[in-house]
Structure formats: C-alpha cells, structure tokens
C-alpha cells in the first residue's frame, strides 16, 4: 500500500498529532514530504508532495487561506505545522482552511525535526517498493509452477486471480463462435457479456491490442499473426508496476500455452511444446523431492533433458573454477537481487553481476527476462544444483 496519513501517524517515535482529516484525506497517498516557509512553494511541489512549515511566511492569519488554496490546487495531500518555533499550537485559520480544501493537517512538535518526518516517508515508500518487488518475484514464480501443471493455462489464470485479488480469465474463440452456434472458450472467471463481446472482437481483428471495457482490462495473447486468446482482468487490482510485470509474464506464458494447446502449425511450435513438456517433468520432480540432490552430474545429460541447458555452465566451472552455477542458483533463490546474493555468498555485488553476465552468455539467455529465469531455475532443479 502507498504511504498515507495513517501509516505516517503509526510511526510513534515522531509524536505527530492529527489536527484534521476526513476519510478522503486519510486515503490520499503521500509521495514525498518537503519543508518550506515560502509564500508560494507550489512551483517546487509535485502532486502528492506534502508540505511542512513553521508559518514564518504569514504576516497575518489572513495570508493562510490563500496559501492553503494554492497548495490544494497543486495536489498537496497534507500539511504539517511545526509548533513552538514561531507560535505555540496550530492556528485556527490553518485548521479552517485545510478542512475547507480537504488537506490533512498534522501538528509537528518542536522536538521532532522536519527531516525526521521526511525520512520516515522515504523509508515507508522504500519498504513498500521492496515489498512489491518481492511480491512480483514470488507471484511470477508461483505462476511459472502453475504453468507446468497438467491443466497449465487454467492453473495460471486461477493463480493470477488469487494473487491480484481480482477476477481473471482467458477468452478464446471456440469453433462455431463466428456463426453464433457456440459461445467463447473461457478459462477462469466469467466476465460480463460486454467484455466477452469486446474480447472476441479483438481476436477477430487479428492484431495485438489492449482495451478497457466496464473496468475490465483486456490484452491479446499470442503473436500478431496468430492470436490465441485475450487475457481479461477484472476490477479490484492495483494496476501498479508490480502487477503489470506479473501480467506481462502471464501473457508470455499464455501465448506459449496457446501455441502448444492448439498443436500449432509450425516446427517452432513443436519445439516449444517439447521444451515445455521437458520442463514440466523436471519441475514436478523437483517439487516432490524433499531435498535437492548435491550430486555432481557424472556425464552430460541427453539433449532432451532439461538439465542439458546448464551443461555449459558445469563444464565452464570445471575448467575455470568460476562458480557460475552456485552464483546463479543463489541469485535465483534470492529473488534475482544481486546484493542479497552477494551477501549470502560473501563476495562483492559486482562479482555477482559479472558472473551472471558470463552465465547469460554461455546459456544464450536474457536473465533479466522472467521466462528465461524460470527456464534456468527448472534446469538447475533438474540438475540437482539448487
């Protein structure tokens, strides 16, 4: 959740006192906090920036109402008044003006420096961002595992809906749908009729597109030349960067599943199906194992074995002692955070990144992409290296 008035008030060490706020003011997010005693600080503020002041800019209380009006127009969510610097207590005119314009009003005691309030907001924002990054990685991992189940695409949609707390569905055009003999092929929650109609229209248009209909977000799945469905996300989700990253992963996985489900029509589709089947077997075996096997691969795996993917790393480590496999495995267990992996391995983060770059070159994979990380993770599991 974003930083709000209530999350800031919960920091008891600041000893802030709430003077005025209605429900709407409590829910408005605080992006940052500035301090200023300028008569007009709005040129230096962005929407979502709260403001702390001691009131030295007001020659009389008559200056307060227009000052607050300017802040409200700039999108300021709240004001903190520092007491015992110029005057004791919060001016009544400030309380009246903030209430009139819907700005939350806090009283900041003399013993609490403004920088402490600003730092608290920055810390809360950083904690929220980190939590969302972890949520993204954990959700992508859960969705990757769901994709390897026998009913992979349906499991992916169900896992997505559970994780984002909103209805989700894959809409595909069933045989006979164009003539009205049969309804759409649907996986997941059933959207409203207007949403289904728009999803089918997107499929029939035959090009990649995204729409919003009745608070449902629609995004086509598959290649532009061969759409396989439409991902529909219902109301209730956050629609932030973390969620968008997860949805991008689902679109990629659903596109692959659509190709394999329909037996697709080209050699590349057959290769994709074989690769997914091999990965499915490997991950299922890894999930039921109580402990990963520490055994070193005695001989090169067969070409169809998922463990073959990481064979170049094993051979490289045997020749150079670079420990690319252990570094890569630790990095994946640390949710792809280089700093955390470096701490666990006892090496510098730059060393971790250098090894990851070398591993990516040997694997011919872009490890910044989630599908590649999922594939490598499964291969390491199959090889008993994580």
PyMOL commands that set and color helices and strands:
alter all, ss='L'
color gray80, all
select helices_A, chain A and resi 5-9+12-14+23-27+41-44+62-73+92-101+114-147+152-164+177-179+193-205+241-261+267-288+306-320+324-333+338-345+349-363+370-382
alter helices_A, ss='H'
color red, helices_A
select strands_A, chain A and resi 17-20+32-35+49-53+78-82+104-108+168-172+185-188+210-213+216-223+226-233
alter strands_A, ss='S'
color yellow, strands_A
deselect
rebuild
show_as cartoon
